[in-house]
Amino acid sequence: MQRIYLDHNATTPLHPEVKKAIIESIDVFGNPSSLHEDGRRARALIEDAREKVAGLINADPEEIMFVGSGSEANNTVLSLVSCSGARCSLHAPVESDLVISAIEHPCILETSKCLKNRGTTVKRIGVDKRGLVRMDDLEQAVSENTSLVSIMMVNNETGAIQDVQRALEIAHASGAMFHTDAVQAVGKLPLDVKKLDVDFLTISAHKIYGPKGVGALYVKKGTPFCPLIRGGHQEMGRRAGTENTLGIVGLGRAVELRALEMEAEAERLTGLNRLLREGIESRIENIHFNSDPACCIHSTLNVSFEGVEGEALLLYLDYEGVEVSTGSACASGSLDPSYVLLEMDLPIEFTHGSLRFSMGRSTTREEVDYVLDVLPGIVRKLRRMSTVYGGER
């Protein structure tokens, strides 16, 4: 059976050219910290990748540090709140606020809970019905005690593109640092960190057709910083541990390819997203789109179906060869409604029945047409089985 992969927000398949670059470097086994030839060869590969990552977002190479994942990058930034900036005193009592949105990735939300238990004041800002952060509320929440504001650039569930520029201006006006989790934005939207003036920005390789287990954190030159992982001198003293040379090579090649492909891909996926949206709207009744095309990324469409469980929809589609998600891959073990959709004040009858379609470089018109052929029948079948929707079990 043909498999149709529409879960690119969870992870992406390895780009053939990325795989080729990793294979070509697979015999470079030296420790990049060693001064001999094998070590120098590994170091050269890492620094070449650093330049490529920096180039994609218009950063300086020394502002890029490699990490093990986007989650590690986010944890690293949030740990600065209890680190008291340049003093690097993790145990000193510090009166500082952390301000985040209520729809951040779980790695931000869970880390903020930990910080709150340690005495940090955490303020969570809600969103409107389109999933956009309420800037008036953000402005009221940020004060001279705020040390860090973290607002994601593109939401992983709905694809909502946040007004990061405005949020950053609010943070900087009060003297706070600003971080954006750009995992779902890098390689899809053009980014210039110098124009944006962001202090920290998170990147993950496996969201842009690179390997898993590697990411990058942009740290603006001159920004106070405390390592989360301590020990050696690696990554300019900002992240201890021997670098993942092959993973970093893959990330470097992935961002290089994104620079070449993302503009044409964005145009193509915008058309496919519109086709999928209009097809669902015309063929299935009692639905609610949670992705507003006026403010959402071109690759993501989140839609809820009244009277249907999202998990059941996912499994029936999987049986038909279509792979989608009900939301964040990091929360897939939960049967609770999506916290993102709840924050958007979605009617309760729709909260359990959402699907996220996230498209990528391999998605075709024929695949979208196939989804539109099989999805209506599955929804009808599940609604007939649903006592909530008026059917019989």
C-alpha positions as CSV (number, residue, x, y, z in Angstrom):
1,M,0.0,0.0,0.0
2,Q,1.2,3.5,-0.8
3,R,2.0,5.5,2.3
4,I,1.2,9.2,2.3
5,Y,3.1,11.1,4.9
6,L,1.4,14.3,6.2
7,D,3.1,14.7,9.5
8,H,6.1,16.8,8.7
9,N,5.7,19.0,11.8
10,A,6.5,15.9,13.9
11,T,9.6,15.0,11.9
12,T,10.8,15.0,8.3
13,P,12.4,12.3,6.2
14,L,16.1,12.7,5.6
15,H,16.9,14.6,2.5
16,P,18.8,12.4,0.0
17,E,21.5,15.0,-0.2
18,V,21.8,15.2,3.6
19,K,22.1,11.4,3.7
20,K,24.9,11.6,1.1
21,A,26.8,14.3,3.0
22,I,26.6,12.2,6.2
23,I,27.8,9.0,4.4
24,E,30.7,11.0,2.8
25,S,31.8,12.1,6.3
26,I,31.2,8.8,8.1
27,D,34.9,7.9,8.4
28,V,35.8,11.2,10.0
29,F,36.0,9.7,13.5
30,G,38.4,12.1,15.2
31,N,37.5,14.1,18.3
32,P,37.0,17.7,17.1
33,S,38.9,18.9,20.2
34,S,42.0,16.9,19.3
35,L,44.9,18.8,17.7
36,H,46.1,16.0,15.4
37,E,45.0,15.6,11.8
38,D,41.9,13.4,12.5
39,G,40.7,15.9,15.0
40,R,41.3,18.8,12.7
41,R,39.3,17.1,9.9
42,A,36.3,16.8,12.3
43,R,36.7,20.3,13.5
44,A,36.7,21.6,9.9
45,L,33.4,19.8,9.2
46,I,31.8,21.3,12.3
47,E,33.0,24.9,11.5
48,D,31.8,24.6,7.9
49,A,28.3,23.5,9.2
50,R,28.4,26.4,11.7
51,E,28.9,28.9,8.8
52,K,26.0,27.3,6.9
53,V,23.6,27.5,9.8
54,A,24.6,31.1,10.5
55,G,24.2,32.0,6.8
56,L,20.5,30.8,6.7
57,I,19.5,33.2,9.5
58,N,22.1,35.9,8.8
59,A,24.0,35.3,12.1
60,D,27.7,35.4,12.7
61,P,29.2,31.8,13.0
62,E,30.3,32.4,16.6
63,E,26.7,33.1,17.5
64,I,25.7,29.5,16.6
65,M,26.1,26.7,19.2
66,F,25.2,23.1,18.4
67,V,23.0,21.2,20.8
68,G,21.4,17.8,20.9
69,S,17.8,18.9,20.1
70,G,15.4,21.8,20.0
71,S,14.2,20.8,23.4
72,E,17.8,21.1,24.8
73,A,18.2,24.5,23.2
74,N,14.9,25.7,24.8
75,N,15.9,24.3,28.2
76,T,19.2,26.0,28.0
77,V,17.7,29.4,27.4
78,L,15.1,29.0,30.2
79,S,17.8,27.9,32.6
80,L,19.2,31.4,32.4
81,V,16.3,32.7,34.4
82,S,17.6,31.1,37.6
83,C,21.2,31.6,36.6
84,S,21.0,35.4,37.1
85,G,22.7,36.4,33.9
86,A,26.4,36.8,33.8
87,R,26.8,36.1,37.6
88,C,26.1,32.5,36.8
89,S,25.0,31.8,40.4
90,L,22.3,29.1,40.1
91,H,21.6,29.0,43.9
92,A,21.4,32.7,44.5
93,P,17.9,34.1,45.3
94,V,16.9,36.1,42.3
95,E,13.7,38.0,41.9
96,S,13.0,37.5,38.2
97,D,10.0,36.8,36.0
98,L,9.7,34.4,33.1
99,V,7.0,35.3,30.6
100,I,5.8,32.7,28.0
101,S,2.8,32.0,25.9
102,A,0.3,29.4,27.0
103,I,0.7,27.5,23.7
104,E,4.5,26.9,23.8
105,H,6.0,23.5,23.0
106,P,5.8,21.1,26.0
107,C,9.6,21.5,26.6
108,I,9.0,25.2,27.4
109,L,5.9,24.6,29.5
110,E,7.3,21.8,31.6
111,T,10.6,23.6,32.2
112,S,8.7,26.7,33.3
113,K,6.8,24.5,35.8
114,C,10.2,23.4,37.2
115,L,11.4,27.0,37.4
116,K,8.2,28.0,39.2
117,N,8.8,25.3,41.8
118,R,12.3,26.9,42.4
119,G,10.8,30.3,43.1
120,T,10.7,31.9,39.6
121,T,7.5,33.9,38.9
122,V,6.1,32.5,35.6
123,K,3.5,34.4,33.7
124,R,1.6,32.6,30.9
125,I,0.0,34.8,28.2
126,G,-3.2,33.5,26.5
127,V,-4.1,33.6,22.8
128,D,-7.2,34.6,20.8
129,K,-9.4,32.4,18.7
130,R,-6.9,32.4,15.9
131,G,-4.2,31.2,18.2
132,L,-2.3,34.5,18.3
133,V,-0.7,35.7,21.5
134,R,-2.6,38.6,23.0
135,M,-0.1,41.4,22.8
136,D,-2.0,43.7,25.2
137,D,-1.8,41.0,27.9
138,L,1.9,40.5,27.1
139,E,2.6,44.2,27.5
140,Q,0.8,44.2,30.9
141,A,2.7,41.1,32.1
142,V,6.2,42.3,31.2
143,S,7.9,44.5,33.9
144,E,11.3,45.6,35.1
145,N,11.5,42.3,37.0
146,T,11.1,40.2,33.8
147,S,14.4,38.6,32.8
148,L,13.2,36.6,29.8
149,V,10.2,36.4,27.4
150,S,9.9,33.3,25.3
151,I,7.3,33.3,22.4
152,M,7.4,30.6,19.7
153,M,7.5,31.8,16.1
154,V,5.2,29.3,14.6
155,N,2.9,27.0,16.6
156,N,3.5,23.3,16.0
157,E,-0.2,22.3,16.2
158,T,-2.0,25.1,14.3
159,G,0.7,26.7,12.3
160,A,-0.2,30.2,13.7
161,I,2.6,32.7,13.0
162,Q,3.2,34.9,16.0
163,D,4.0,38.6,15.9
164,V,7.5,37.9,17.3
165,Q,8.7,41.4,16.3
166,R,6.1,43.1,18.5
167,A,6.7,40.6,21.3
168,L,10.4,41.3,21.2
169,E,9.9,45.1,21.3
170,I,7.8,44.7,24.4
171,A,10.4,42.6,26.1
172,H,13.3,44.8,25.2
173,A,11.5,47.9,26.3
174,S,11.5,46.6,29.8
175,G,15.1,45.3,29.6
176,A,14.2,41.6,29.3
177,M,15.9,39.2,27.0
178,F,13.8,37.6,24.2
179,H,13.9,34.0,23.0
180,T,11.9,32.4,20.2
181,D,11.4,28.7,19.5
182,A,11.7,28.9,15.7
183,V,11.8,25.1,15.2
184,Q,8.6,25.2,13.0
185,A,9.7,28.4,11.2
186,V,13.4,27.9,10.2
187,G,13.6,26.6,6.6
188,K,10.0,27.6,5.9
189,L,10.1,31.3,6.4
190,P,13.0,33.7,5.6
191,L,14.7,34.8,8.8
192,D,17.2,37.5,9.6
193,V,18.2,37.6,13.2
194,K,20.0,40.9,12.8
195,K,16.9,42.7,11.6
196,L,14.8,40.9,14.1
197,D,17.2,41.6,16.9
198,V,16.3,38.5,18.8
199,D,18.5,37.4,21.7
200,F,18.0,33.6,21.3
201,L,16.6,31.5,18.6
202,T,16.1,27.7,18.5
203,I,16.6,25.4,15.5
204,S,16.1,21.6,15.1
205,A,17.6,19.6,12.3
206,H,15.0,16.9,12.0
207,K,12.2,19.4,11.2
208,I,14.1,20.5,8.0
209,Y,15.0,17.1,6.5
210,G,18.1,16.7,8.6
211,P,19.0,14.0,11.2
212,K,17.5,13.6,14.6
213,G,19.5,14.3,17.7
214,V,21.0,17.6,16.7
215,G,20.0,21.2,16.7
216,A,21.3,24.7,17.1
217,L,20.8,27.7,19.4
218,Y,21.5,31.2,18.2
219,V,22.9,33.4,21.0
220,K,23.3,37.0,20.1
221,K,26.7,38.4,20.6
222,G,27.1,40.0,24.0
223,T,24.1,38.3,25.5
224,P,24.6,36.9,29.1
225,F,24.9,33.2,29.0
226,C,25.3,30.2,31.5
227,P,25.8,26.7,30.2
228,L,23.2,24.1,30.9
229,I,25.7,21.2,30.3
230,R,29.0,21.9,32.0
231,G,32.3,20.2,31.8
232,G,34.6,20.7,28.8
233,H,35.3,23.7,26.6
234,Q,33.3,22.6,23.6
235,E,31.0,25.1,21.7
236,M,33.1,28.1,22.9
237,G,32.5,27.0,26.5
238,R,28.7,27.1,26.2
239,R,27.9,23.4,25.9
240,A,30.1,20.6,27.2
241,G,30.4,17.3,25.5
242,T,32.1,15.9,22.4
243,E,30.2,17.3,19.4
244,N,28.1,15.0,17.2
245,T,30.1,15.5,14.1
246,L,27.9,13.5,11.7
247,G,24.7,15.1,13.0
248,I,26.2,18.5,12.6
249,V,27.3,17.8,9.1
250,G,23.7,16.7,8.3
251,L,22.3,19.9,9.9
252,G,24.7,22.0,7.9
253,R,23.7,20.4,4.6
254,A,20.0,20.5,5.5
255,V,20.0,24.3,6.0
256,E,22.0,24.8,2.8
257,L,19.3,22.9,0.9
258,R,16.5,24.8,2.7
259,A,18.0,28.1,1.4
260,L,17.7,26.7,-2.1
261,E,14.3,25.0,-1.9
262,M,12.1,26.8,0.6
263,E,10.8,29.7,-1.6
264,A,9.5,27.5,-4.3
265,E,8.2,24.9,-1.8
266,A,6.3,27.6,0.1
267,E,4.4,28.6,-3.1
268,R,3.6,25.0,-4.0
269,L,2.4,24.1,-0.4
270,T,0.3,27.2,-0.2
271,G,-1.7,25.9,-3.2
272,L,-1.9,22.4,-1.8
273,N,-3.0,23.7,1.6
274,R,-5.8,25.7,0.0
275,L,-6.9,22.6,-2.0
276,L,-7.0,20.5,1.1
277,R,-8.9,23.1,3.0
278,E,-11.5,23.8,0.3
279,G,-11.9,20.0,-0.3
280,I,-12.6,19.3,3.3
281,E,-15.0,22.2,3.6
282,S,-17.0,21.2,0.6
283,R,-17.3,17.5,1.4
284,I,-17.7,17.3,5.2
285,E,-20.2,19.1,7.4
286,N,-19.8,20.4,11.0
287,I,-16.1,21.1,11.0
288,H,-14.0,23.8,12.4
289,F,-10.7,25.0,11.0
290,N,-8.2,25.8,13.7
291,S,-5.6,27.2,11.2
292,D,-6.5,30.7,9.8
293,P,-4.9,31.0,6.4
294,A,-4.4,34.8,7.0
295,C,-1.9,34.1,9.8
296,C,-0.7,30.5,9.5
297,I,2.2,28.8,7.9
298,H,1.6,27.4,4.5
299,S,2.5,23.8,5.4
300,T,0.0,23.2,8.3
301,L,-3.8,22.7,8.4
302,N,-5.5,21.9,11.7
303,V,-9.2,21.0,11.5
304,S,-11.7,19.6,14.0
305,F,-14.6,17.3,13.2
306,E,-17.6,17.4,15.5
307,G,-18.6,14.1,17.1
308,V,-15.4,12.3,16.2
309,E,-12.4,11.3,18.2
310,G,-9.2,12.5,16.7
311,E,-7.3,9.3,17.7
312,A,-9.9,7.2,15.8
313,L,-9.6,9.4,12.7
314,L,-5.9,9.0,12.8
315,L,-6.0,5.2,13.1
316,Y,-8.6,4.8,10.3
317,L,-6.5,7.1,8.0
318,D,-3.4,5.1,8.9
319,Y,-5.2,2.0,7.8
320,E,-5.9,3.7,4.4
321,G,-2.2,4.6,4.1
322,V,-2.4,8.2,5.3
323,E,-0.2,9.3,8.2
324,V,-1.3,12.5,10.1
325,S,-1.3,13.7,13.7
326,T,-3.8,14.8,16.3
327,G,-1.4,17.5,17.5
328,S,2.1,17.7,19.1
329,A,4.1,14.6,18.7
330,C,5.5,15.2,22.2
331,A,2.0,14.9,23.7
332,S,0.8,12.0,21.6
333,G,0.4,9.7,24.6
334,S,-2.3,11.8,26.1
335,L,-6.0,11.4,25.6
336,D,-6.7,14.9,26.9
337,P,-7.9,17.5,24.4
338,S,-5.1,19.7,22.9
339,Y,-4.1,22.4,25.3
340,V,-3.5,24.7,22.3
341,L,-7.0,24.3,21.1
342,L,-8.4,24.7,24.6
343,E,-6.5,28.0,24.9
344,M,-8.1,29.1,21.6
345,D,-11.5,28.7,23.3
346,L,-12.6,26.0,20.8
347,P,-16.1,24.7,21.5
348,I,-15.9,21.6,23.6
349,E,-17.6,19.4,20.9
350,F,-14.7,20.0,18.6
351,T,-11.7,19.8,21.0
352,H,-11.4,16.0,20.9
353,G,-11.8,15.6,17.1
354,S,-8.8,17.5,15.7
355,L,-6.4,16.4,13.0
356,R,-3.2,18.2,12.0
357,F,-2.1,17.8,8.4
358,S,1.5,19.0,7.9
359,M,2.9,18.9,4.4
360,G,6.4,18.9,3.1
361,R,8.7,18.7,0.1
362,S,7.4,15.3,-0.9
363,T,3.7,16.2,-0.7
364,T,1.9,16.0,-4.1
365,R,-1.5,17.0,-5.5
366,E,-2.3,13.4,-6.0
367,E,-1.8,12.7,-2.3
368,V,-4.1,15.5,-1.3
369,D,-6.7,14.2,-3.7
370,Y,-6.4,10.8,-2.2
371,V,-6.9,12.2,1.3
372,L,-10.0,14.0,0.1
373,D,-11.4,10.8,-1.3
374,V,-11.0,8.7,1.8
375,L,-11.5,11.2,4.6
376,P,-15.3,12.0,4.2
377,G,-16.2,8.3,4.4
378,I,-14.2,7.7,7.5
379,V,-15.8,10.7,9.2
380,R,-19.3,9.5,8.3
381,K,-18.5,6.0,9.6
382,L,-17.2,7.3,12.9
383,R,-20.1,9.6,13.4
384,R,-22.5,6.7,12.8
385,M,-20.7,4.9,15.6
386,S,-20.7,7.9,18.0
387,T,-23.4,8.2,20.6
388,V,-22.3,11.8,21.1
389,Y,-23.1,12.5,17.5
390,G,-26.4,10.6,17.6
391,G,-25.3,7.3,16.2
392,E,-25.4,3.8,17.8
393,R,-22.6,1.7,19.3
